[in-house]
Amino acid sequence: MLGEGERKLSESQLEQLSVLISDLPEGAVAIESDPVHLSVFWDERGDLNDLDRIQDAMQSVIEEKF
């Protein structure tokens, strides 16, 4: 049985999410989202450039509202 949020993304959103994941820095191990928040689990071993990359990647998800 599928959960309420499963299989809700369009093919275009799935493709965008795939690109986003590939752009995350090493050490980003998970992405979690629900209608209220968006989280990236990151080991924080990089530098400020890595943090900027995470923020930029997540901004596209926030703007697209998925």
GROMACS elastic network, one bead per residue, 0.5 to 0.9 nm:
[ bonds ]
;  ai    aj funct       b0    kb
    2     5     6  0.81025   500
    2     6     6  0.61034   500
    2     7     6  0.81642   500
    3     6     6  0.53783   500
    3     7     6  0.86867   500
    4     7     6  0.85744   500
    4     8     6  0.84249   500
    5     8     6  0.59442   500
    5     9     6  0.88037   500
    5    34     6  0.84912   500
    6     9     6  0.80630   500
    7    10     6  0.80766   500
    9    12     6  0.79331   500
    9    13     6  0.57268   500
    9    14     6  0.61914   500
    9    66     6  0.73998   500
   10    13     6  0.51048   500
   10    14     6  0.61832   500
   10    15     6  0.85984   500
   11    14     6  0.50519   500
   11    15     6  0.61738   500
   11    16     6  0.86137   500
   12    15     6  0.51251   500
   12    16     6  0.62043   500
   12    17     6  0.85887   500
   13    17     6  0.60228   500
   13    18     6  0.85187   500
   13    61     6  0.89521   500
   13    64     6  0.86923   500
   13    66     6  0.75770   500
   14    17     6  0.50098   500
   14    18     6  0.61346   500
   14    19     6  0.87408   500
   15    18     6  0.50616   500
   15    19     6  0.64168   500
   15    20     6  0.86498   500
   16    19     6  0.52233   500
   16    20     6  0.61728   500
   16    21     6  0.87011   500
   16    60     6  0.89113   500
   16    61     6  0.85767   500
   17    21     6  0.61278   500
   17    22     6  0.86277   500
   17    61     6  0.78992   500
   18    21     6  0.52058   500
   18    22     6  0.63360   500
   18    23     6  0.87546   500
   19    22     6  0.51554   500
   19    23     6  0.62822   500
   19    24     6  0.89487   500
   20    23     6  0.51408   500
   20    24     6  0.65499   500
   20    57     6  0.57138   500
   20    58     6  0.78791   500
   20    60     6  0.84976   500
   20    61     6  0.86504   500
   21    24     6  0.53798   500
   21    25     6  0.87771   500
   21    28     6  0.87274   500
   21    31     6  0.84918   500
   21    57     6  0.81460   500
   22    25     6  0.81638   500
   23    53     6  0.75738   500
   23    54     6  0.82951   500
   23    57     6  0.73218   500
   24    27     6  0.83669   500
   24    28     6  0.63627   500
   24    50     6  0.78609   500
   24    53     6  0.64725   500
   24    54     6  0.59304   500
   24    57     6  0.71874   500
   25    28     6  0.59539   500
   25    42     6  0.86091   500
   25    46     6  0.79257   500
   25    50     6  0.58532   500
   25    51     6  0.83790   500
   25    53     6  0.70995   500
   25    54     6  0.73010   500
   26    29     6  0.79344   500
   26    42     6  0.83769   500
   26    43     6  0.87038   500
   26    45     6  0.87952   500
   26    46     6  0.80494   500
   26    50     6  0.85736   500
   27    41     6  0.82457   500
   27    42     6  0.53174   500
   27    43     6  0.51595   500
   27    44     6  0.70932   500
   27    45     6  0.70443   500
   27    46     6  0.77887   500
   28    31     6  0.80873   500
   28    40     6  0.67523   500
   28    41     6  0.56927   500
   28    43     6  0.65110   500
   28    44     6  0.82969   500
   28    54     6  0.83891   500
   29    40     6  0.76061   500
   29    41     6  0.56691   500
   29    42     6  0.59052   500
   29    43     6  0.77601   500
   30    39     6  0.81745   500
   30    40     6  0.57915   500
   30    41     6  0.50885   500
   30    42     6  0.74092   500
   31    38     6  0.74681   500
   31    39     6  0.57010   500
   31    41     6  0.62996   500
   32    37     6  0.81395   500
   32    38     6  0.58310   500
   32    39     6  0.50894   500
   32    40     6  0.64320   500
   32    41     6  0.81012   500
   33    36     6  0.76103   500
   33    37     6  0.56396   500
   33    39     6  0.61928   500
   33    40     6  0.87905   500
   33    66     6  0.87003   500
   34    37     6  0.55979   500
   34    38     6  0.66561   500
   34    66     6  0.87774   500
   35    38     6  0.82820   500
   35    65     6  0.87597   500
   35    66     6  0.82816   500
   38    58     6  0.77962   500
   38    61     6  0.86899   500
   38    62     6  0.80647   500
   39    58     6  0.85519   500
   40    54     6  0.77302   500
   40    58     6  0.83708   500
   41    44     6  0.88637   500
   42    45     6  0.81017   500
   43    46     6  0.80258   500
   44    47     6  0.76392   500
   44    50     6  0.85974   500
   44    51     6  0.82300   500
   45    50     6  0.89658   500
   46    49     6  0.77125   500
   46    50     6  0.57550   500
   46    51     6  0.76589   500
   47    50     6  0.54041   500
   47    51     6  0.66683   500
   47    52     6  0.89157   500
   48    52     6  0.61830   500
   48    53     6  0.86283   500
   49    52     6  0.50091   500
   49    53     6  0.62474   500
   49    54     6  0.87629   500
   50    54     6  0.63472   500
   50    55     6  0.86749   500
   51    54     6  0.51455   500
   51    55     6  0.62444   500
   51    56     6  0.86449   500
   52    55     6  0.50303   500
   52    56     6  0.60508   500
   52    57     6  0.85129   500
   53    56     6  0.51416   500
   53    57     6  0.61139   500
   53    58     6  0.85808   500
   54    57     6  0.51662   500
   54    58     6  0.61332   500
   54    59     6  0.85307   500
   55    58     6  0.52028   500
   55    59     6  0.60554   500
   55    60     6  0.89996   500
   56    59     6  0.51470   500
   56    60     6  0.69109   500
   57    60     6  0.57646   500
   57    61     6  0.71745   500
   58    61     6  0.51948   500
   58    62     6  0.63080   500
   58    63     6  0.86814   500
   59    62     6  0.50259   500
   59    63     6  0.60720   500
   59    64     6  0.85409   500
   60    63     6  0.51106   500
   60    64     6  0.61114   500
   60    65     6  0.84747   500
   61    64     6  0.51751   500
   61    65     6  0.60139   500
   61    66     6  0.60071   500
   62    65     6  0.50283   500
   62    66     6  0.69183   500
   63    66     6  0.82403   500
